[in-house]
């Protein structure tokens, strides 16, 4: 920095001695002095702009309250439609809403887990955890929604849960959670009325339960 400063001073004095009768050296010297003072102003303006921009972002985030940030699940089948398809009733109907349905292929549904569910007083009194077997039952009911549709040809009167394999429980499900269940038809032997399905259940996008389900549609006789 010292070398640059000396060089400027030397140039100004040399120019003054060589062109004594011109005013150009004064103009050059003044111009340089002015150019040195510009960068701090530019730096100051950019800092001010950045600060105000950050402030705007923060304020815009604060303007949206948390209750408006999360959209509701869509409704493909409401509880009334579900009750028309499934034979289950209180306290064993464990599907509240179907949010996606592909005829004869898959269904995605939700179970709102609430402290008012009748199993929580006993499982457990001090720690309300949804029983794993009831998660499996809820998923089987979603499988029933796939299999009892006209596209598949099932019936409430002769559809049963036949077996389950490769079950894994990954995380506990507690009161206040929303259990999101996807059931996908893997294989259907119409002659024997036998269906194999893949089931996965999630809470907040995290896998909590999975397994392979066997469903059977037996003749009334």
SERO-4910 file (N, C-alpha, C, O; in steps of 0.05 Angstrom, whole numbers):
BEGIN
 pado doro    nc1    nc2    nc3   cac1   cac2   cac3    cc1    cc2    cc3    oc1    oc2    oc3
  Unk    A     17    -24      0      0      0      0     17     25      0     10     45    -13
  Unk    A     40     25     15     58     48     16     70     54    -11     72     77    -18
  Unk    A     78     33    -26     90     37    -53     71     51    -71     79     69    -86
  Unk    A     46     43    -72     26     55    -89     22     84    -83     20    100   -101
  Unk    A     21     90    -57     17    118    -49     40    136    -57     35    158    -67
  Unk    A     65    126    -54     89    142    -62     89    147    -92     96    168   -102
  Unk    A     81    126   -107     81    128   -136     61    149   -145     67    164   -165
  Unk    A     39    152   -132     19    172   -140     29    200   -134     26    218   -150
  Unk    A     42    203   -111     53    229   -103     75    237   -123     77    261   -130
  Unk    A     92    218   -130    114    225   -148    104    233   -176    114    252   -187
  Unk    A     84    220   -185     73    226   -211     60    254   -211     63    269   -230
  Unk    A     47    260   -190     34    286   -188     54    309   -188     51    329   -201
  Unk    A     76    306   -172     97    327   -170    112    329   -196    118    352   -204
  Unk    A    117    307   -210    132    307   -235    115    321   -257    125    337   -273
  Unk    A     89    315   -256     71    327   -276     69    357   -272     68    372   -291
  Unk    A     69    366   -247     67    394   -241     92    409   -250     89    431   -260
  Unk    A    116    397   -246    141    411   -253    144    412   -284    156    430   -294
  Unk    A    134    391   -298    138    390   -327    117    406   -342    123    418   -363
  Unk    A     93    408   -332     71    423   -344     61    444   -325     38    443   -316
  Unk    A     78    463   -319     71    482   -298     48    500   -306     32    509   -289
  Unk    A     45    506   -333     25    525   -342     -2    511   -347    -21    526   -353
  Unk    A     -4    484   -345    -30    470   -350    -43    464   -324    -30    462   -303
  Unk    A    -70    461   -325    -85    453   -301    -91    423   -302   -104    413   -283
  Unk    A    -81    408   -322    -88    380   -324    -78    363   -301    -92    346   -291
  Unk    A    -53    368   -291    -44    352   -268    -63    355   -244    -68    336   -230
  Unk    A    -73    379   -240    -92    383   -217   -117    366   -222   -127    354   -203
  Unk    A   -126    365   -247   -149    350   -253   -144    320   -249   -161    305   -239
  Unk    A   -120    310   -258   -112    282   -255   -110    275   -226   -121    254   -217
  Unk    A    -97    292   -210    -94    287   -182   -121    286   -168   -126    269   -152
  Unk    A   -138    305   -176   -165    306   -164   -181    281   -171   -196    270   -155
  Unk    A   -178    272   -197   -192    249   -206   -184    224   -191   -201    207   -184
  Unk    A   -158    221   -187   -148    197   -172   -158    198   -143   -166    177   -132
  Unk    A   -157    221   -132   -166    223   -104   -195    216   -102   -204    204    -82
  Unk    A   -211    223   -122   -240    217   -122   -244    187   -126   -262    175   -114
  Unk    A   -227    174   -144   -231    145   -149   -224    129   -125   -235    107   -121
  Unk    A   -206    138   -108   -199    123    -84   -222    124    -64   -225    105    -48
  Unk    A   -238    144    -64   -260    146    -45   -285    131    -54   -303    128    -38
  Unk    A   -286    121    -79   -310    108    -89   -314     80    -77   -336     73    -69
  Unk    A   -293     62    -77   -298     35    -67   -311     32    -40   -330     16    -37
  Unk    A   -303     49    -20   -317     46      6   -347     51      3   -363     38     16
  Unk    A   -354     71    -14   -383     77    -18   -397     54    -30   -419     47    -22
  Unk    A   -384     41    -51   -397     18    -64   -400     -5    -44   -420    -19    -43
  Unk    A   -378    -10    -28   -379    -31     -9   -401    -27     12   -416    -45     19
  Unk    A   -403     -2     21   -424      4     40   -452      0     29   -469    -10     43
  Unk    A   -456      8      3   -482      4     -9   -489    -25    -12   -512    -33     -6
  Unk    A   -470    -42    -20   -476    -70    -24   -482    -84      3   -499   -101      4
  Unk    A   -467    -76     24   -473    -87     51   -501    -80     59   -516    -96     71
  Unk    A   -509    -55     54   -535    -46     62   -557    -62     47   -577    -69     59
  Unk    A   -552    -67     21   -571    -82      5   -574   -110     15   -597   -120     17
  Unk    A   -552   -123     21   -553   -150     31   -568   -152     57   -584   -170     61
  Unk    A   -563   -134     75   -576   -134    101   -606   -131     98   -622   -145    111
  Unk    A   -614   -112     80   -643   -108     76   -656   -131     63   -679   -138     69
  Unk    A   -642   -145     45   -653   -169     32   -657   -191     52   -678   -204     52
  Unk    A   -637   -196     69   -640   -217     89   -663   -211    108   -678   -228    116
  Unk    A   -666   -186    114   -688   -178    131   -715   -183    119   -734   -191    132
  Unk    A   -716   -178     92   -742   -183     78   -749   -212     78   -772   -220     82
  Unk    A   -728   -230     73   -733   -259     73   -744   -268    100   -763   -283    102
  Unk    A   -731   -258    122   -739   -266    148   -768   -257    154   -784   -272    166
  Unk    A   -774   -232    146   -801   -222    151   -822   -237    135   -844   -242    145
  Unk    A   -815   -246    110   -834   -260     93   -839   -288    105   -862   -298    104
  Unk    A   -818   -301    117   -822   -326    130   -840   -324    154   -857   -341    159
  Unk    A   -837   -302    169   -853   -298    192   -882   -292    186   -900   -296    202
  Unk    A   -886   -282    161   -913   -274    153   -931   -298    149   -956   -296    152
  Unk    A   -920   -322    143   -936   -347    139   -937   -363    165   -917   -375    172
  Unk    A   -960   -363    178   -962   -379    203   -961   -409    198   -968   -418    176
  Unk    A   -952   -424    217   -947   -452    214   -972   -468    206   -971   -487    191
  Unk    A   -996   -458    215  -1021   -473    209  -1029   -471    179  -1047   -485    171
  Unk    A  -1015   -453    164  -1021   -450    136  -1000   -462    118  -1002   -461     93
  Unk    A   -979   -474    129   -956   -484    114   -960   -512    103   -947   -520     83
  Unk    A   -978   -528    115   -980   -556    108  -1007   -562     95  -1028   -558    108
  Unk    A  -1007   -570     70  -1033   -576     56  -1046   -601     68  -1033   -618     79
  Unk    A  -1072   -603     65  -1088   -626     74  -1084   -649     54  -1078   -645     31
  Unk    A  -1087   -674     64  -1087   -697     47  -1111   -696     28  -1132   -687     36
  Unk    A  -1107   -704      3  -1130   -704    -16  -1150   -726     -7  -1143   -744      8
  Unk    A  -1174   -724    -17  -1194   -744    -11  -1204   -757    -37  -1217   -745    -54
  Unk    A  -1197   -783    -40  -1207   -799    -63  -1231   -814    -54  -1251   -817    -69
  Unk    A  -1230   -824    -29  -1253   -837    -17  -1255   -827     12  -1236   -828     27
  Unk    A  -1279   -817     19  -1283   -808     47  -1292   -832     64  -1295   -854     54
  Unk    A  -1297   -827     89  -1304   -848    108  -1330   -862    100  -1334   -886    105
  Unk    A  -1349   -847     88  -1374   -859     80  -1370   -879     57  -1383   -900     57
  Unk    A  -1353   -872     38  -1347   -890     16  -1332   -915     26  -1337   -937     17
  Unk    A  -1314   -911     45  -1299   -933     57  -1318   -952     71  -1314   -977     69
  Unk    A  -1337   -942     85  -1357   -959     99  -1374   -975     80  -1385   -995     87
  Unk    A  -1377   -965     56  -1392   -980     35  -1376  -1004     25  -1387  -1023     15
  Unk    A  -1349  -1001     26  -1332  -1022     15  -1324  -1042     36  -1325  -1066     31
  Unk    A  -1315  -1033     60  -1306  -1051     81  -1328  -1058    100  -1345  -1042    106
  Unk    A  -1328  -1083    109  -1349  -1091    129  -1343  -1083    158  -1360  -1086    175
  Unk    A  -1319  -1074    163  -1310  -1067    190  -1326  -1044    202  -1334  -1026    187
  Unk    A  -1330  -1044    228  -1343  -1023    242  -1329  -1018    268  -1311  -1032    276
  Unk    A  -1338   -996    283  -1325   -990    308  -1325  -1014    327  -1345  -1028    328
  Unk    A  -1303  -1019    341  -1278  -1003    342  -1256  -1013    324  -1233  -1009    329
  Unk    A  -1264  -1027    302  -1243  -1040    287  -1241  -1030    258  -1226  -1042    243
  Unk    A  -1254  -1008    251  -1249   -996    225  -1225   -977    228  -1227   -956    242
  Unk    A  -1203   -984    216  -1177   -970    221  -1168   -954    196  -1144   -948    194
  Unk    A  -1186   -947    179  -1179   -931    155  -1197   -906    155  -1222   -909    155
  Unk    A  -1186   -882    155  -1202   -858    156  -1207   -845    129  -1228   -833    124
  Unk    A  -1188   -848    110  -1190   -834     85  -1172   -848     64  -1149   -855     71
  Unk    A  -1181   -851     40  -1164   -860     18  -1155   -835      3  -1171   -819     -6
  Unk    A  -1128   -833     -1  -1117   -809    -13  -1107   -814    -42  -1101   -796    -57
  Unk    A  -1105   -840    -49  -1098   -847    -77  -1108   -875    -82  -1107   -893    -65
  Unk    A  -1119   -879   -106  -1129   -905   -113  -1125   -910   -143  -1134   -894   -160
  Unk    A  -1112   -932   -150  -1109   -941   -177  -1124   -967   -180  -1115   -987   -168
  Unk    A  -1145   -968   -195  -1163   -992   -196  -1148  -1018   -201  -1133  -1021   -220
  Unk    A  -1152  -1037   -183  -1140  -1063   -186  -1110  -1064   -182  -1098  -1085   -188
  Unk    A  -1098  -1042   -174  -1068  -1042   -172  -1059  -1034   -143  -1044  -1049   -131
  Unk    A  -1068  -1011   -133  -1058  -1002   -107  -1077   -982    -95  -1095   -971   -108
  Unk    A  -1073   -977    -69  -1088   -956    -55  -1070   -945    -33  -1053   -959    -22
  Unk    A  -1073   -919    -28  -1058   -906     -6  -1080   -894     12  -1097   -879      2
  Unk    A  -1078   -899     38  -1098   -889     56  -1085   -880     82  -1062   -887     87
  Unk    A  -1100   -865     98  -1089   -856    123  -1106   -865    147  -1130   -870    145
  Unk    A  -1092   -868    169  -1105   -873    195  -1095   -852    214  -1072   -851    220
  Unk    A  -1113   -835    223  -1106   -814    243  -1105   -827    270  -1125   -836    281
  Unk    A  -1081   -828    281  -1076   -841    307  -1082   -820    329  -1068   -800    332
  Unk    A  -1103   -825    345  -1111   -806    365  -1111   -819    393  -1115   -843    396
  Unk    A  -1107   -803    413  -1107   -813    440  -1134   -825    448  -1136   -840    467
  Unk    A  -1155   -818    433  -1182   -829    438  -1185   -857    427  -1206   -870    431
  Unk    A  -1166   -868    412  -1168   -895    402  -1170   -914    426  -1157   -911    447
  Unk    A  -1188   -934    423  -1195   -950    447  -1173   -968    457  -1175   -978    480
  Unk    A  -1151   -972    442  -1130   -989    451  -1109   -975    468  -1093   -988    482
  Unk    A  -1109   -948    468  -1088   -934    483  -1090   -936    513  -1069   -937    526
  Unk    A  -1113   -938    526  -1114   -941    555  -1098   -966    565  -1088   -966    587
  Unk    A  -1096   -986    548  -1082  -1010    556  -1055  -1014    543  -1040  -1032    550
  Unk    A  -1049   -998    523  -1024  -1002    507  -1011   -975    501  -1015   -965    478
  Unk    A   -997   -963    518   -994   -970    546  -1004   -946    563  -1004   -924    552
  Unk    A  -1012   -950    588  -1024   -928    603  -1006   -903    605  -1016   -881    605
  Unk    A   -980   -908    607   -961   -885    610   -947   -878    583   -933   -857    582
  Unk    A   -950   -894    563   -937   -889    537   -954   -899    514   -953   -922    507
  Unk    A   -970   -881    502   -990   -890    482   -977   -897    455   -971   -880    439
  Unk    A   -972   -923    451   -960   -934    426   -981   -951    412   -993   -968    424
  Unk    A   -984   -947    386  -1003   -963    370   -992   -992    368   -969   -995    359
  Unk    A  -1007  -1012    375   -998  -1040    373   -991  -1047    344  -1005  -1039    325
  Unk    A   -968  -1061    341   -959  -1069    314   -980  -1086    300   -984  -1083    275
  Unk    A   -994  -1103    314  -1014  -1121    301  -1037  -1104    290  -1050  -1112    270
  Unk    A  -1043  -1081    302  -1064  -1064    292  -1055  -1047    268  -1071  -1040    251
  Unk    A  -1029  -1041    267  -1019  -1029    242  -1022  -1049    219  -1029  -1041    197
  Unk    A  -1016  -1075    224  -1019  -1095    204  -1048  -1097    195  -1054  -1100    172
  Unk    A  -1066  -1097    215  -1095  -1098    209  -1104  -1075    192  -1119  -1078    173
  Unk    A  -1094  -1050    199  -1102  -1027    184  -1092  -1029    155  -1106  -1022    136
  Unk    A  -1068  -1039    152  -1057  -1043    125  -1073  -1064    109  -1077  -1061     85
  Unk    A  -1081  -1085    123  -1097  -1106    110  -1124  -1094    101  -1134  -1102     80
  Unk    A  -1135  -1076    116  -1160  -1063    108  -1156  -1046     83  -1174  -1045     66
  Unk    A  -1133  -1033     81  -1128  -1018     57  -1125  -1037     33  -1134  -1031     11
  Unk    A  -1113  -1061     38  -1112  -1082     18  -1140  -1091     10  -1145  -1096    -14
  Unk    A  -1158  -1091     29  -1185  -1098     23  -1199  -1078      5  -1215  -1086    -12
  Unk    A  -1192  -1053      8  -1203  -1032    -10  -1194  -1037    -39  -1210  -1033    -57
  Unk    A  -1170  -1047    -42  -1160  -1053    -69  -1175  -1078    -80  -1184  -1078   -103
  Unk    A  -1178  -1099    -64  -1188  -1124    -73  -1219  -1125    -75  -1230  -1141    -90
  Unk    A  -1232  -1108    -60  -1262  -1109    -60  -1274  -1090    -81  -1299  -1087    -81
  Unk    A  -1258  -1079    -98  -1268  -1062   -119  -1279  -1078   -143  -1270  -1101   -147
  Unk    A  -1298  -1067   -158  -1310  -1082   -180  -1289  -1091   -201  -1292  -1112   -214
  Unk    A  -1267  -1076   -204  -1246  -1083   -223  -1233  -1110   -217  -1223  -1124   -234
  Unk    A  -1233  -1117   -191  -1221  -1142   -182  -1243  -1163   -178  -1237  -1187   -182
  Unk    A  -1266  -1155   -171  -1288  -1174   -168  -1291  -1187   -141  -1303  -1208   -139
  Unk    A  -1281  -1174   -120  -1283  -1184    -93  -1311  -1178    -81  -1327  -1164    -93
  Unk    A  -1315  -1189    -57  -1340  -1185    -43  -1335  -1183    -13  -1318  -1197     -3
  Unk    A  -1351  -1166      0  -1348  -1164     29  -1354  -1190     43  -1342  -1196     64
  Unk    A  -1370  -1206     31  -1379  -1231     45  -1359  -1253     44  -1361  -1272     61
  Unk    A  -1340  -1253     26  -1322  -1276     24  -1292  -1268     21  -1276  -1283      9
  Unk    A  -1285  -1245     31  -1257  -1236     29  -1244  -1238     57  -1254  -1228     77
  Unk    A  -1220  -1251     58  -1207  -1256     83  -1177  -1250     81  -1165  -1251     60
  Unk    A  -1166  -1244    105  -1137  -1240    108  -1125  -1267    113  -1132  -1280    133
  Unk    A  -1108  -1277     95  -1099  -1305     97  -1071  -1308    109  -1065  -1330    120
  Unk    A  -1053  -1289    107  -1026  -1292    118  -1009  -1268    113  -1016  -1250     98
  Unk    A   -987  -1268    127   -968  -1246    125   -939  -1256    129   -934  -1273    145
  Unk    A   -921  -1244    113   -893  -1252    114   -875  -1227    114   -883  -1205    107
  Unk    A   -850  -1232    123   -829  -1211    123   -838  -1185    136   -832  -1163    126
  Unk    A   -851  -1188    159   -860  -1164    173   -837  -1151    189   -821  -1165    202
  Unk    A   -835  -1125    187   -815  -1110    202   -828  -1084    213   -842  -1070    198
  Unk    A   -823  -1079    238   -832  -1054    251   -808  -1037    255   -790  -1044    270
  Unk    A   -807  -1014    241   -783   -997    241   -783   -976    263   -762   -971    275
  Unk    A   -806   -964    268   -808   -943    288   -835   -944    302   -854   -953    290
  Unk    A   -836   -935    328   -862   -935    341   -880   -914    330   -871   -893    321
  Unk    A   -906   -920    330   -927   -901    322   -942   -892    347   -952   -910    361
  Unk    A   -944   -866    352   -956   -857    377   -980   -838    371   -985   -830    348
  Unk    A   -995   -832    392  -1018   -815    390  -1009   -788    378   -988   -776    387
  Unk    A  -1024   -778    359  -1017   -753    345  -1005   -757    318  -1003   -738    302
  Unk    A   -996   -782    312   -985   -788    286  -1007   -793    265  -1030   -799    272
  Unk    A  -1000   -790    240  -1017   -797    217  -1003   -820    203   -982   -817    191
  Unk    A  -1015   -844    204  -1004   -867    191  -1013   -868    162  -1037   -868    156
  Unk    A   -993   -867    144   -999   -867    115   -991   -894    104   -968   -902    105
  Unk    A  -1011   -909     93  -1007   -937     85  -1011   -940     55  -1030   -931     44
  Unk    A   -992   -953     43   -993   -960     14   -994   -991     11   -977  -1005     21
  Unk    A  -1015  -1000     -3  -1017  -1029     -9  -1017  -1032    -39  -1033  -1019    -53
  Unk    A  -1000  -1050    -49   -996  -1054    -77  -1000  -1083    -84   -988  -1101    -72
  Unk    A  -1017  -1089   -104  -1022  -1116   -112   -999  -1127   -128   -992  -1115   -149
  Unk    A   -987  -1148   -119   -964  -1160   -133   -972  -1183   -151   -962  -1185   -174
  Unk    A   -991  -1199   -142  -1000  -1222   -158  -1028  -1230   -150  -1036  -1230   -127
  Unk    A  -1044  -1236   -170  -1072  -1244   -165  -1079  -1268   -182  -1079  -1267   -207
  Unk    A  -1085  -1291   -168  -1093  -1315   -182  -1124  -1316   -179  -1135  -1326   -159
  Unk    A  -1137  -1307   -200  -1166  -1304   -199  -1180  -1331   -196  -1201  -1333   -183
  Unk    A  -1168  -1352   -207  -1181  -1378   -206  -1184  -1388   -177  -1204  -1400   -169
  Unk    A  -1163  -1382   -161  -1163  -1390   -133  -1171  -1368   -114  -1174  -1372    -90
  Unk    A  -1176  -1344   -125  -1183  -1321   -109  -1161  -1313    -90  -1166  -1303    -68
  Unk    A  -1136  -1317    -98  -1113  -1312    -80  -1097  -1288    -90  -1090  -1286   -113
  Unk    A  -1092  -1269    -72  -1078  -1245    -79  -1054  -1241    -60  -1055  -1247    -36
  Unk    A  -1032  -1233    -72  -1008  -1226    -56  -1003  -1196    -59  -1003  -1185    -81
  Unk    A   -999  -1183    -36   -996  -1154    -36   -972  -1145    -20   -963  -1158     -1
  Unk    A   -960  -1123    -28   -938  -1110    -13   -950  -1087      3   -964  -1070     -8
  Unk    A   -943  -1086     28   -953  -1064     45   -930  -1048     58   -911  -1060     68
  Unk    A   -933  -1022     58   -913  -1005     71   -929   -982     85   -948   -971     74
  Unk    A   -920   -976    109   -934   -954    125   -913   -934    133   -890   -941    140
  Unk    A   -921   -909    133   -902   -886    138   -915   -867    158   -939   -864    160
  Unk    A   -897   -853    172   -905   -830    188   -885   -808    181   -861   -811    186
  Unk    A   -895   -785    171   -878   -763    163   -857   -771    143   -835   -759    143
  Unk    A   -863   -790    125   -845   -798    104   -825   -819    113   -810   -829     96
  Unk    A   -825   -826    139   -807   -847    149   -821   -874    150   -844   -875    160
  Unk    A   -809   -895    140   -821   -922    140   -823   -932    169   -803   -932    184
  Unk    A   -847   -940    177   -851   -950    204   -858   -980    205   -854   -993    225
  Unk    A   -869   -990    182   -878  -1018    182   -879  -1028    153   -886  -1012    135
  Unk    A   -873  -1053    148   -874  -1064    121   -879  -1094    123   -873  -1107    144
  Unk    A   -889  -1106    102   -894  -1135    101   -907  -1143     75   -915  -1126     59
  Unk    A   -909  -1170     71   -923  -1181     48   -948  -1195     58   -948  -1211     76
  Unk    A   -970  -1188     45   -997  -1197     54  -1009  -1217     34  -1005  -1214     10
  Unk    A  -1023  -1237     45  -1038  -1256     29  -1068  -1251     35  -1076  -1252     58
  Unk    A  -1083  -1248     13  -1112  -1244     16  -1125  -1266      0  -1115  -1276    -21
  Unk    A  -1149  -1275     10  -1163  -1296     -5  -1192  -1289     -7  -1204  -1279     12
  Unk    A  -1203  -1294    -30  -1232  -1291    -35  -1244  -1319    -39  -1241  -1330    -60
  Unk    A  -1257  -1329    -18  -1267  -1357    -18  -1297  -1357    -25  -1311  -1337    -21
  Unk    A  -1306  -1379    -37  -1334  -1382    -44  -1351  -1384    -19  -1342  -1394      2
  Unk    A  -1376  -1375    -20  -1394  -1375      3  -1400  -1403     13  -1407  -1407     36
  Unk    A  -1397  -1423     -5  -1403  -1450      2  -1378  -1463     16  -1379  -1486     24
***
